[in-house]
Amino acid sequence: MKIPYITILAAAMVAGAETPPAIALVPAPREQAWREGTCAFVEKDVRYVRDAALPPEGYRLDITPDGITVASSDDAGAFYARKTLKQLAGSVASDSPSPAIPCGTVTDWPAFRWRGLLLDECRHFFGKEAVKQLIDIASEHKYNVFHWHLMDDEGWRVESKAFPDLVKYGAVRPKSQCHGSDHDPNHVRYNDMPYGPFFYTREDLCDVVAYAAERHMAVMPEVEFPAHARAALAAYPQLSCRGFIEPRTPRCIWGGEKEVFCAGNDETIRFLERLIDEMCEIFPFAYVHIGGDECPKDRWKECPKCQKRIRDLDLGDEEGLQKWMTRHFTDYLAKKGRHAVGWDEILSAGVPQGTVVMSWRGATGGIEAAKAGSDVIMTPNTHCYLDYRQGLSEDPFQYIGGLNGRCVTLEKAYSFDPCEGIPESGRAHVLGGQANCWSEYTWNEYDLAWKTWPRACAIAEALWTAPAAPRDFADFSRRMVVHRKRLVAAHVNCAPLELSR
């Protein structure tokens, strides 16, 4: 049963809490100056002008009693200006039928050009309407990249014209891990009910891409290899090192999987190339994620084809084989005008030139990559993993790691700085950062909303504001008391703020 939204809101209004400021913008703008007087906000009467001097995605609001002028250098800046105006609407009392906003000037632009939010739909499938709602709320917070994780061991969620068996075998599990069980195989319980088939058609995917584009969000697909491949191998077992998968189903328990793509099999390479071709047809974004994480090498060590590839190309060992595979697809994407993005495990075998490193195992991988001259996206699990518990004294939801798992509080998320630890010489390689919603223990839409917000609000502000700009968590908390009302009004639940410190 869902907890009523009013219950969540009431929990925030604790006795003795400081009255929040009337003007509560999230993320906070770079510069704001307020004057006496108000202006009636009528959206159709807002005047828009171009100002090439403003940075990309930046805007300036000039609000006077006579009207509102929005200046921007591009359409994205004008879009974000409207989001700020929407937050200002009704911030002051007025007898006018139109919302009143304070007079003043706001000048604003983002610190980072990559402000990402990941959703994993392999473990749990939420559906197109839930995805659109997540994109809606993310765009309100000025996120501009939606990283869509649609293929993994536990499920394949993308229809493929070239490989129809991917959804036939990979989009349904015969059973699933139950709520309450964890990564320990001795504690796992199953519901013994088929899960699926759940997947997106090509038309669904294109619809979401267009929907996101209208909100100035790009959608990045992830073509996961060489590991996290069990659902794909259930459909095409000949692409595994052993040539068979038993049982021929996706993985039904969360955790690691030994079965990986056979890197010595030319058919595997052609399969992944054709799959990438399809993804590039659907997703126009310049970046494609190619995975690369958590790849056990057991099967490769035993596989005659993989060992032959290592010998023939003088790759040295299995790490060299993964580096070869990463380089091959980095080059393949480059020929299509795309950039490859990979999780930070690709550093262990050396990063091919042009590959973007997504640093998730803390910040160390991103720091190393930036120093070496590679572009990086910082998404450390220490600050950005929203499947980790929130540190709430009263929290009815399950998180990865259970009660003893890592904790990412609201304050911890707010302290995220993508450039922390990176020398000045390497900071130009930091594209930005990303919040991640993994779904092993996120069972439904309500669960997703609870875990995502307000921590994703905090990360949004961290990505929008300059690294050198001081951030005041107490001020953010006061603004969030007001901002939560907006989330609740949009039917987005979030954790009680005062419990999350």
Secondary structure, 3 states (H helix, E strand, C coil): CCCCHHHHHHHHCCCCCCCCCCCCCCCCCCEEEEEEEEEECCHHHCEEEECCCCCCCCEEEEEECCEEEEEECCHHHHHHHHHHHHHHCCCECCCCCCCEEEEEEEEECCCCCEEEEEEECCCCCCCHHHHHHHHHHHHHCCCCEEEEECEECCEECECCCCCCHHHHHHCCECCCECCCCCCCHHHCCECCCCECCCCECHHHHHHHHHHHHHCCCEEEEEEEECCCCHHHHHHCHHHECCCCCCCCCCCCCCCCCCCCECCCCHHHHHHHHHHHHHHHHHCCCCEEEEECCCCCCHHHHHCHHHHHHHHHCCCCCHHHHHHHHHHHHHHHHHHCCCEEEEEHHHHHHCCCCCCEEEECCCCHHHHHHHHCCCCEEECCHHHHECCCECCCCCCCCCCCCHHHCCECCHHHHHCCCCCCCCCHHHHHHEEEEEEEECCCCCCCHHHHHHHHCCHHHHHHHHHHCCCCCCCCHHHHHHHHHHHHHHHHHCCCCCCCHHHCC
